């Protein structure tokens, strides 16, 4: 099949990536993304949507076409495990972020790469390659935000819309599909994808399911293509394809005229706090101010300045009343106020503190201003005190490794999350070290070994 359009170009990239070798820095970055996803699924095991998804999965013995439910170590049919694991990774809204596509790749790509890898008894090398194919596909689809903004402008959420295609790319890579079948995989995914922004806007709960369904849909697309099912030849750019029908764009973006690049996944950002990625830079500035030990009872006014597109995203401007958890996670004012008051921002903040008088007093005095000069990495939080004193911090002052994780930071976060899930101290750090060592040295470690070790953690915790 000739690579003459974006759909076939993407399919060829996926097939070629699966057959090649990853650069060492890309493999390590993929490993960082892997343990981020696994840790999130474990720490979110008690979140109600994740619990419901596991309860819906069919318990089965380990065997062909089965995979583990990461949160409890039980086995389920492969497709059900992918769905449940995707929901679990996304459950606390803290999975990693790709800026160009405005997506959360961890809950979209990792469930397919890891669960299908387990079912195939694949080595870590193959799983990291599949992760890279999926992540880089998402970044390419976003086209430097052009297609992502088109979707958002029409009320579509980018994660479940691009996510099915990225997940199909990961599945096709693991299955070793040739260029023609890999193209059919991403085409099937492109024609069977989507999700609206309404859940994030109103604070309902099915946004978690959106990402789980996208991962599941990508697996289905890849497996159908492997079995000879054909997708639309021009699924991305056709007259009724994704670009025109969903994003409302008539011109093919320049990024789609070339293939994705595996090294672009080096730009994936971690989310150190459980809030919308749109709020992350502002919360980092607030985190620095909390460390300055300011008397919050004397605050007169809070001014938050963030990148203009973030001020326009559904839910960020909401200032209460906070009736649902996701409303707190979307709200810029709540996220900044909670960080200033407590110095942390986990999922529990929206559960236990959404009516907190101290937070609400700060929210009431908060003004969020759009920034037309900076970037998505820029934000400023300024506090004016009753006596006229000013305290000001910017996101750029925070450690870069908070969002662009290195091995040390990723290991610390993994250890913290497993400890939060009640697992033994030190074992997560040891496992992370072994994963990184394998990633740098050919990736021969079986993915089942990784999951076996985590399952043993569950046993140690009982």
KERO-186682 format. One line per 8 residues: number of its first residue (from 1); their letters; for each residue z, x, y of C-alpha. Coordinates in nm, 4 decimals. Example, Ala and Ser with C-alpha at 12.3 -4.5 7.8 and 13.67 -1.06 7.14 Angstrom:
// residues 2
1) AS) 0.7800/1.2300/-0.4500  0.7140/1.3670/-0.1060
END
This chain:
// residues 462
1) XXXXXXXX) 0.0000/0.0000/0.0000  -0.1070/0.1515/0.3335  0.1551/0.1970/0.6020  -0.0312/0.0009/0.8690  0.2417/-0.2124/1.0224  0.6161/-0.2086/1.0788  0.6976/-0.3813/0.7501  0.5058/-0.1373/0.5334
9) XXXXXXXX) 0.6246/0.1546/0.7466  0.9840/0.0557/0.6775  0.9215/0.0138/0.3057  0.7626/0.3577/0.2831  1.0581/0.5139/0.4645  1.3086/0.3574/0.2251  1.1203/0.4769/-0.0818  1.0733/0.8284/0.0553
17) XXXXXXXX) 1.4397/0.8547/0.1580  1.5542/0.7535/-0.1889  1.3414/1.0272/-0.3423  1.4553/1.3011/-0.1041  1.7756/1.4859/-0.0229  2.0099/1.4216/0.2659  2.0998/1.6895/0.5163  2.4615/1.7955/0.4715
25) XXXXXXXX) 2.5797/1.6509/0.8035  2.4117/1.3185/0.7271  2.5681/1.3058/0.3801  2.9142/1.3712/0.5256  2.8598/1.1027/0.7910  2.7602/0.8588/0.5167  3.0805/0.9496/0.3319  3.2808/0.8802/0.6489
33) XXXXXXXX) 3.1185/0.5375/0.6709  3.1893/0.4786/0.3011  3.5634/0.5384/0.3210  3.5829/0.3397/0.6440  3.4423/0.0359/0.4639  3.6583/0.0772/0.1551  3.9735/0.1146/0.3635  3.8963/-0.1941/0.5692
41) XXXXXXXX) 3.8428/-0.4091/0.2606  4.1765/-0.2964/0.1203  4.3810/-0.3499/0.4338  4.2252/-0.6955/0.4888  4.3027/-0.8217/0.1391  4.5355/-1.0979/0.2676  4.3086/-1.2319/0.5415  4.2388/-1.5979/0.4496
49) XXXXXXXX) 3.8577/-1.5806/0.4419  3.8665/-1.2676/0.2270  4.1195/-1.4344/-0.0038  3.8977/-1.7419/-0.0324  3.5917/-1.5322/-0.1139  3.7762/-1.3498/-0.3925  3.9050/-1.6799/-0.5289  3.5468/-1.8079/-0.5501
57) XXXXXXXX) 3.4314/-1.5043/-0.7503  3.4109/-1.5441/-1.1281  3.6568/-1.3121/-1.3071  3.4745/-1.1152/-1.5768  3.5398/-0.8035/-1.7847  3.3766/-0.4823/-1.6746  3.0231/-0.4750/-1.8081  2.6532/-0.4852/-1.7205
65) XXXXXXXX) 2.5756/-0.6366/-1.3795  2.9395/-0.6503/-1.2773  3.1201/-0.4763/-0.9930  3.4689/-0.4517/-0.8565  3.6315/-0.6589/-0.5878  3.7629/-0.3732/-0.3777  4.0685/-0.5545/-0.2460  4.2309/-0.6092/-0.5865
73) XXXXXXXX) 4.0302/-0.4093/-0.8438  3.9159/-0.7135/-1.0429  3.5596/-0.7429/-1.1698  3.3042/-1.0115/-1.0838  2.9301/-1.0616/-1.1299  2.7467/-0.8132/-0.9095  2.6147/-1.0627/-0.6542  2.9551/-1.2291/-0.6157
81) XXXXXXXX) 3.1255/-0.8920/-0.5709  2.8796/-0.7965/-0.2961  2.9494/-1.1224/-0.1116  3.3274/-1.0934/-0.1409  3.3332/-0.7235/-0.0496  3.1127/-0.7837/0.2550  3.3453/-1.0561/0.3795  3.6481/-0.8328/0.3194
89) XXXXXXXX) 3.5057/-0.5350/0.5114  3.4274/-0.7614/0.8076  3.7498/-0.9620/0.7850  3.9410/-0.7800/1.0613  3.6348/-0.7311/1.2863  3.6911/-0.3564/1.2723  3.3906/-0.2334/1.0736  3.1789/0.0346/1.2356
97) XXXXXXXX) 2.9163/-0.0231/1.5039  2.5551/0.0721/1.5638  2.4785/0.0390/1.9326  2.0976/0.0154/1.9151  2.1084/-0.2879/1.6857  2.4447/-0.4280/1.8021  2.5479/-0.4552/1.4352  2.8429/-0.3741/1.2104
105) XXXXXXXX) 2.6731/-0.1794/0.9298  2.9816/-0.1234/0.7141  3.0069/-0.4864/0.6035  2.6303/-0.5195/0.5621  2.5244/-0.1997/0.3854  2.8310/-0.0621/0.2042  2.8827/-0.3643/-0.0277  2.5298/-0.3297/-0.1644
113) XXXXXXXX) 2.5234/0.0504/-0.1809  2.8630/0.0782/-0.3522  2.8629/-0.2304/-0.5752  2.5052/-0.1885/-0.6937  2.5754/0.1822/-0.7331  2.8706/0.0966/-0.9549  2.6630/-0.1432/-1.1644  2.3983/0.1274/-1.2084
121) XXXXXXXX) 2.6600/0.3989/-1.2751  2.5063/0.5956/-0.9890  2.6351/0.9274/-0.8539  2.7811/0.9491/-0.5070  2.4583/1.1170/-0.3935  2.2548/0.8012/-0.4620  2.5098/0.5786/-0.2909  2.5189/0.7962/0.0217
129) XXXXXXXX) 2.1391/0.7974/0.0292  2.1330/0.4179/0.0037  2.3902/0.3947/0.2819  2.1767/0.6207/0.4987  1.8618/0.4176/0.4305  2.0418/0.0963/0.5229  2.2193/0.2269/0.8318  1.9091/0.3948/0.9728
137) XXXXXXXX) 1.7077/0.0794/0.9057  1.9492/-0.1202/1.1215  1.9239/0.1278/1.4070  1.5447/0.1248/1.3837  1.5307/-0.2545/1.3779  1.7372/-0.2729/1.6963  1.4699/-0.0635/1.8695  1.6950/0.0882/2.1327
145) XXXXXXXX) 1.8488/-0.2566/2.1905  1.5144/-0.4225/2.2732  1.4957/-0.6418/1.9626  1.8739/-0.6749/1.9467  1.8894/-0.8124/2.3017  1.6040/-1.0480/2.2205  1.8011/-1.1976/1.9319  2.1212/-1.2234/2.1348
153) XXXXXXXX) 1.9380/-1.3937/2.4195  1.8230/-1.6652/2.1810  2.1718/-1.7221/2.0373  2.1255/-1.5234/1.7169  2.3845/-1.2778/1.5956  2.2345/-0.9387/1.5209  2.4578/-0.8350/1.2281  2.3559/-1.1109/0.9857
161) XXXXXXXX) 1.9967/-1.1162/1.1163  1.9211/-0.7451/1.0866  2.1815/-0.7037/0.8129  1.9889/-0.8711/0.5325  1.7018/-0.6294/0.5937  1.9283/-0.3253/0.6096  2.1040/-0.4334/0.2915  1.7676/-0.4793/0.1200
169) XXXXXXXX) 1.6745/-0.1253/0.2244  1.9942/0.0053/0.0675  1.9304/-0.1912/-0.2512  1.5691/-0.0779/-0.2716  1.6773/0.2857/-0.2315  1.9315/0.2604/-0.5133  1.6848/0.0864/-0.7395  1.4307/0.3625/-0.6713
177) XXXXXXXX) 1.1579/0.1187/-0.5697  0.8143/0.2578/-0.4917  0.6724/0.2044/-0.1394  0.5006/-0.1220/-0.2302  0.8085/-0.2805/-0.3884  1.0394/-0.1446/-0.1181  0.8125/-0.3088/0.1367  0.8376/-0.6384/-0.0498
185) XXXXXXXX) 1.2167/-0.6024/-0.0516  1.2475/-0.5663/0.3261  0.9833/-0.8361/0.3773  1.1688/-1.0883/0.1610  1.4854/-1.0049/0.3503  1.3187/-1.0427/0.6910  1.1979/-1.3896/0.5980  1.5319/-1.5109/0.4594
193) XXXXXXXX) 1.7768/-1.3914/0.7232  1.9739/-1.5067/1.0264  2.3011/-1.6275/1.1763  2.4001/-1.7749/1.5122  2.6466/-1.6510/1.7736  2.8348/-1.9803/1.7912  3.1225/-1.8687/1.5624  3.1997/-1.5710/1.7860
201) XXXXXXXX) 3.1679/-1.7820/2.0999  3.4090/-2.0520/1.9847  3.6369/-1.8421/1.7640  3.5717/-2.0067/1.4265  3.5833/-1.8135/1.1005  3.2386/-1.8170/0.9396  3.1257/-1.5032/1.1236  3.2885/-1.3112/0.8374
209) XXXXXXXX) 3.0791/-1.5068/0.5892  2.7629/-1.4321/0.7892  2.7903/-1.0608/0.7145  2.8874/-1.1145/0.3526  2.5891/-1.3431/0.3053  2.3612/-1.0861/0.4681  2.4760/-0.8195/0.2224  2.4281/-1.0640/-0.0638
217) XXXXXXXX) 2.0839/-1.1631/0.0680  1.9758/-0.8009/0.0866  2.0781/-0.7438/-0.2740  1.8823/-1.0511/-0.3817  1.5748/-0.9385/-0.1868  1.5779/-0.5908/-0.3428  1.6277/-0.7209/-0.6944  1.3555/-0.9834/-0.6569
225) XXXXXXXX) 1.1135/-0.7183/-0.5344  1.2075/-0.4951/-0.8273  1.1032/-0.7820/-1.0530  0.7642/-0.8254/-0.8899  0.8297/-1.0934/-0.6285  0.6156/-1.0401/-0.3201  0.7181/-1.0749/0.0429  0.5125/-1.1558/0.3530
233) XXXXXXXX) 0.2917/-0.8543/0.4324  0.3639/-0.8786/0.8058  0.7189/-1.0140/0.7895  0.8417/-0.8236/1.0948  0.5462/-0.8442/1.3358  0.3379/-1.1362/1.2121  0.2537/-1.4382/1.4315  0.5504/-1.6209/1.2784
241) XXXXXXXX) 0.7492/-1.3118/1.1807  1.0940/-1.1965/1.2848  0.9932/-1.0283/1.6114  0.8207/-1.3311/1.7607  1.0035/-1.6182/1.5940  1.3612/-1.4917/1.6132  1.3667/-1.2282/1.8889  1.1078/-1.4003/2.1095
249) XXXXXXXX) 0.9162/-1.0769/2.1700  0.5358/-1.0509/2.1712  0.5021/-0.6741/2.1873  0.5905/-0.4379/1.9033  0.8590/-0.1984/2.0277  0.7657/0.1682/2.0444  1.0406/0.2526/1.7923  0.8655/0.0435/1.5277
257) XXXXXXXX) 0.5452/0.2461/1.5651  0.7165/0.5295/1.3779  0.9458/0.5375/1.0780  1.3268/0.5267/1.0899  1.5048/0.8622/1.0917  1.7971/0.9311/0.8601  1.9737/1.1534/1.1126  2.0126/0.8615/1.3533
265) XXXXXXXX) 2.3113/0.7442/1.1534  2.5046/1.0348/1.3035  2.5387/0.8112/1.6090  2.7300/0.5371/1.4244  3.0586/0.4580/1.5981  3.3882/0.3753/1.4297  3.6085/0.0993/1.5696  3.9618/0.2317/1.6186
273) XXXXXXXX) 4.0884/-0.1135/1.7150  4.0415/-0.4676/1.5828  3.8411/-0.6190/1.8665  3.4768/-0.6699/1.9545  3.2834/-0.3477/1.9899  3.2080/-0.4672/2.3423  3.5765/-0.4214/2.4288  3.6280/-0.0861/2.2594
281) XXXXXXXX) 3.5800/0.1422/2.5589  3.8063/-0.0724/2.7781  4.0773/-0.0738/2.5117  4.0564/0.3034/2.4796  4.1199/0.3334/2.8542  4.4123/0.0901/2.8166  4.5454/0.2988/2.5259  4.5657/0.5990/2.7577
289) XXXXXXXX) 4.7455/0.3932/3.0226  4.9984/0.2724/2.7660  5.0796/0.6352/2.6906  5.1467/0.6854/3.0629  5.4522/0.4591/3.0218  5.3865/0.2215/3.3110  5.6391/-0.0528/3.3983  5.4285/-0.3582/3.3181
297) XXXXXXXX) 5.6772/-0.5927/3.4828  5.5653/-0.4489/3.8179  5.1915/-0.4985/3.7666  5.0234/-0.6891/4.0489  4.6616/-0.6715/3.9405  4.4511/-0.5412/3.6491  4.0852/-0.4555/3.7004  3.8651/-0.3774/3.4011
305) XXXXXXXX) 3.5145/-0.2448/3.4565  3.2791/-0.2420/3.1571  2.9068/-0.2210/3.0925  2.7408/-0.5383/3.2230  2.5851/-0.6527/2.8909  2.9342/-0.6587/2.7400  3.0595/-0.8927/3.0115  2.7766/-1.1297/2.9172
313) XXXXXXXX) 2.8383/-1.1360/2.5406  2.9802/-1.4662/2.4100  3.3595/-1.4702/2.4087  3.4346/-1.1556/2.6103  3.5072/-1.3444/2.9336  3.7442/-1.5927/2.7678  4.0997/-1.5844/2.9072  4.2676/-1.8601/2.7092
321) XXXXXXXX) 4.4264/-2.0709/2.5963  4.4026/-1.8689/2.2739  4.4108/-2.1172/1.9891  4.2292/-1.9069/1.7287  4.2504/-1.5422/1.6242  3.8882/-1.4596/1.6964  3.9244/-1.5795/2.0550  4.1735/-1.2967/2.1071
329) XXXXXXXX) 3.9458/-1.0445/1.9381  3.6504/-1.1389/2.1577  3.8414/-1.1555/2.4873  3.8262/-0.8387/2.6966  4.1309/-0.9424/2.8986  4.3420/-1.0127/2.5895  4.2412/-0.6883/2.4174  4.3285/-0.4763/2.7212
337) XXXXXXXX) 4.6555/-0.6613/2.7858  4.7677/-0.6353/2.4228  4.6987/-0.2634/2.4176  4.8863/-0.2083/2.7421  5.1870/-0.3995/2.6106  5.2075/-0.2670/2.2533  4.9992/0.0506/2.2388  4.8098/-0.0733/1.9348
345) XXXXXXXX) 4.5550/-0.3419/1.8578  4.5364/-0.4453/1.4955  4.4293/-0.7766/1.3473  4.7923/-0.8872/1.3484  4.7899/-0.9017/1.7287  4.5820/-1.2171/1.7277  4.7944/-1.3639/1.4489  5.1438/-1.3051/1.5860
353) XXXXXXXX) 5.0978/-1.2460/1.9582  4.8271/-1.4732/2.0921  5.0893/-1.6721/2.2872  5.2910/-1.3634/2.3831  5.4239/-1.4229/2.7376  5.3930/-1.0563/2.8295  5.0296/-1.0428/2.7198  4.9469/-1.3733/2.8870
361) XXXXXXXX) 5.0984/-1.2609/3.2183  4.8703/-0.9568/3.2142  4.5679/-1.1651/3.1122  4.6264/-1.3984/3.4065  4.6190/-1.1035/3.6459  4.3094/-0.9418/3.4913  3.9665/-0.9315/3.6516  3.6707/-0.7995/3.4498
369) XXXXXXXX) 3.3860/-0.6495/3.6517  3.0355/-0.5606/3.5295  2.9198/-0.2000/3.5503  2.5494/-0.1473/3.6212  2.5686/0.2327/3.6329  2.7515/0.3447/3.3192  2.6710/0.2990/2.9524  2.8292/0.1255/2.6553
377) XXXXXXXX) 3.0647/0.4232/2.6262  3.2023/0.3804/2.9776  3.4924/0.1629/3.0902  3.7674/0.1857/3.3463  4.1039/0.0125/3.3561  4.2877/0.0205/3.6869  4.6396/-0.1124/3.7417  4.7657/-0.1963/4.0880
385) XXXXXXXX) 5.1443/-0.2093/4.1068  5.3579/-0.4295/4.3304  5.4381/-0.1275/4.5490  5.0687/-0.0477/4.5958  5.0556/0.2440/4.3503  4.7393/0.2712/4.1394  4.7059/0.3880/3.7801  4.3538/0.4428/3.6488
393) XXXXXXXX) 4.2087/0.5636/3.3223  3.8570/0.5828/3.1789  3.7344/0.5624/2.8214  3.5696/0.9041/2.8535  3.9159/1.0631/2.8732  4.0025/0.9511/2.5188  3.9321/1.1822/2.2206  3.5688/1.1569/2.1150
401) XXXXXXXX) 3.6725/1.1532/1.7477  3.8266/0.8091/1.7947  3.4775/0.6576/1.7791  3.2634/0.9431/1.6489  3.4848/1.0291/1.3537  3.4993/1.3708/1.1936  3.6391/1.4332/0.8464  3.9928/1.4847/0.9752
409) XXXXXXXX) 3.9994/1.1649/1.1770  3.8296/0.9620/0.9004  4.0837/1.0861/0.6472  4.3760/0.9981/0.8741  4.2404/0.6454/0.9217  4.1742/0.6025/0.5484  4.5268/0.7155/0.4651  4.6727/0.4837/0.7275
417) XXXXXXXX) 4.4792/0.1834/0.6018  4.5745/0.2358/0.2394  4.9351/0.2823/0.3426  4.9058/-0.0441/0.5336  4.7831/-0.2080/0.2159  5.0909/-0.0768/0.0341  4.9263/0.2093/-0.1570  5.1013/0.5398/-0.2341
425) XXXXXXXX) 5.1127/0.8019/0.0408  4.8873/1.1039/0.0096  4.6514/0.9742/-0.2574  4.3981/0.8395/-0.0094  4.3792/1.1752/0.1668  4.3247/1.3530/-0.1638  4.0485/1.1124/-0.2614  3.8810/1.1459/0.0801
433) XXXXXXXX) 3.8829/1.5260/0.0459  3.7131/1.5007/-0.2939  3.4507/1.2588/-0.1588  3.3682/1.4897/0.1313  3.3517/1.7942/-0.0952  3.1140/1.6125/-0.3284  2.9008/1.4913/-0.0357  2.8559/1.8497/0.0844
441) XXXXXXXX) 2.7768/1.9817/-0.2623  2.5118/1.7559/-0.4108  2.7095/1.4344/-0.4607  2.7487/1.4490/-0.8382  3.0799/1.2592/-0.8308  3.0181/0.9155/-0.9902  3.0839/0.6257/-0.7559  3.2762/0.4658/-1.0419
449) XXXXXXXX) 3.5229/0.7526/-1.0215  3.5917/0.6663/-0.6575  3.6477/0.3016/-0.7451  3.8534/0.3885/-1.0532  4.0870/0.5921/-0.8350  4.1285/0.3050/-0.5906  4.1919/0.0681/-0.8811  4.4650/0.3057/-0.9981
457) XXXXXX) 4.6157/0.2781/-0.6505  4.6380/-0.0959/-0.7105  4.8182/-0.0257/-1.0367  5.0584/0.2140/-0.8662  5.1406/-0.0597/-0.6192  5.2371/-0.3216/-0.8777
END
